[in-house]
Amino acid sequence: MSDFTILTVCTGNICRSPLAEQLLRSGLGSVPGVRVRSAGSGALVGETMTEQAQALSRRFAGEGADVHLARQLSKEELRSADLVLGATREHRRAAVELLPRASRHTFTIREFARLAEALDDSDLRELTAAPSGPGDRLRLFVELAATKRGIAVPPEEPEDDDIIDPYRRSDEVYEESAAQLVPAVQSIISSAIRAVSGAPRE
């Protein structure tokens, strides 16, 4: 059974991407072989999460906020990732420019949530029909989600696929950012668990 690696990306790697990382790690903790990491396209290398981001992480993820140190996005990180989730379209673009072959499995967080939600029960049956472990099923899950590009209902505005940057802004903006990020990540978690288990949509 091979591991399945998720990489979340924002700019400084001290607000949005580590929060997404910690949410995904917590929510997918029951799925064997899932690894989650984060990095920044312009990382404040070695810095901790901001106090507001740490508070949000404790509220929604419950762990990891106090040990996170920012890391710079690299080709090596991208090569090892099976799914890359950027906070915004700019982060998706930065990842693909750094490693063009990553384009097939690179999305924004909110985009991937939409595409995963577009998978239907026949897609889930295709996933569970394969005699493979969770890692292989999750890789197929990403491939199937990618096929929904151009098919799934698009956002009303392109920027609706972005998550607002709260860095050096008010607590209210942190809450707004979390209100965009957290439901999208929770949707991804639910979809990924269904992909592994084959459970139909309710």
N, C-alpha and C positions, 0 to 999 in steps of 0.2 A: 504493500500500500504506500503510494507516494504522497507526500504532504501537498497541501493546497495553500498557496501563499497569497494574501491580500496586502496590497500596499496602498495606503491613503496618503494624499499629497495636498498640501496647501502652500503658503508662501514661507512663513517663518518657522513652521512646525512647532508652534507653541500655543495654538488656539484650536483651530478647526480640525486639522488632520489627527492630532493626538486624541482629541475627544472622539472622533470617529473610530480610530484604532481601538480605543479602550471599550467603546460600546460594542464593536464587532467581536472583540476578544471575549467579552463577558457573555454576549448573546449566543455566540457559536461555541462556547466552551464545552458543550456536550457532544460536539461533532469531532470525531477523532481526526488527527492529522491536519488541523487547520492552524496556520500561523498568520499572525497579523502584525504588520509593521507600519511605520509612517515616516515621512521625510518632507523636507521643504524645498521648493524650487529656488528660494533665496533664504535658506535656513539661518536662524540665529544660533549657530552651532554651539552646543553645550549649554544652552539656556533651558531653564525649566518652563513649564506652562505658566501662563499668567495666573494670578490669584483667582480671577473670575472664571477662567477656563477650568482650573482645578476644582472650583466649587461646583461647576456644572458637571464635571466628570464624576465627582463623588455623588452627586444627586442622581445621575442617570446610569453610570457604569459601576460605581461602587469601589473601584480600585485602579491603581496604576498611575494616578495623577501625580503623586509625590515622588515618583522615581523616573519620570520621563525626562530625557535630555534631547534637545533638538538635533536632527541630523540632516545633512545635505542630500538631496536627491542625486542619484548616480545611475550610470548605465548598469552597474552591477546589481543594484536594487531592482531596477526594471527587468533585467534578464531573469531574475529569480522569481518574479511575481507572475501569478496566474490571473490576477484581477487587479487593475490599477484604478483607483477611485479618486478623482480630483475634486477639490472643493468648488472649483469653477471651471468654465470652459478654457480659461487661460492656463490653468494647471494641467488640464487634459492636453492642451496644445504643447506645453513645455515638456511633458513626458514623451509625447510622440516625436517631437523635434529631437530630443535626446536619443531616443531609440525608436526609429520609425516602425520597426516590426511589431512594436507593442500596440499599434493602433487598434488591432482587432479586439483586444481585451482591455482597452482604456476608455473610461467613461467619466462623466461627472457623477457624484454621489446621487444627486436627484434624478439624473438621466437614467442611471442603471436601475434605480428603484422603479421608475416608470416602465422600463423595458421588462424587468423581471415580473412585474405585475401583469404584463400582457401575455405571459405564458399561460396556456390553458391546460386542462387535464390531459389532453392528448400529448402535450409536450412532457408533462410529468411522467406519463406512462412510458414515453421513449427513454427518459432518464433512468427509470427503475428497471427497464427491460434489459439494460446492459449488465452483464455479470461482472461488475466492477465495484471497487470500494468507494467511500465517500469522496476522496480526492478526485478520482476520475469522473464521478457523477457531477461534482461541482465544476470541473473544467467543461463538461458538456453543457451544464447549466449556463455558463458564461457564453459559450458558442451559440446556444439557442437564443439567449437574450439579445446577442448581437444581431441575429437575423431579424429582430423586430424593429431595428432602425429603419425609419421610413415607412413603417407599417403601424406601429403603436401611435396613439393619439399624441401629437406634439404638445409642448407647453404653449400657453397663450402667447407668451413672449419668450424669446430665446434666453433672456436673463433669468427666467424662472428656473432654469437648470443650474443656476449659481447659488452659492451660499454666501451671504454677506460677511465681510471681514470685520470682526469686532475689535481688532487690535488697536489699543490706545483710544478706544471709544468708551461710551458710557455703559453702565450696567444694563440699560435698556436695550442697547444694540447687541450686547452679549445674549440677552434673552431672545431677541429677534433672530439672531444667528442660530441659536439652539433650536428655536421653533421651526427652522427650515431643515436643520441637519438631523435632529433626533428622529422625527417620524420617518424620514427617508432611510436612515440606517436601520431602524426597526423593521421597516418593510423589507429591506434587503435580507435581514436576518430571517424573517418569516419565510420568505421565498426560498432562501438557501436551505433551510431546514426541510421544507416541503420537497425540494429537489433531491435531497438525500433520502428522505423517508418514503417519498411517493404518495404522501397524503394528499387527497383532493382538496380543492378550495371549498371553503364552507359556503 
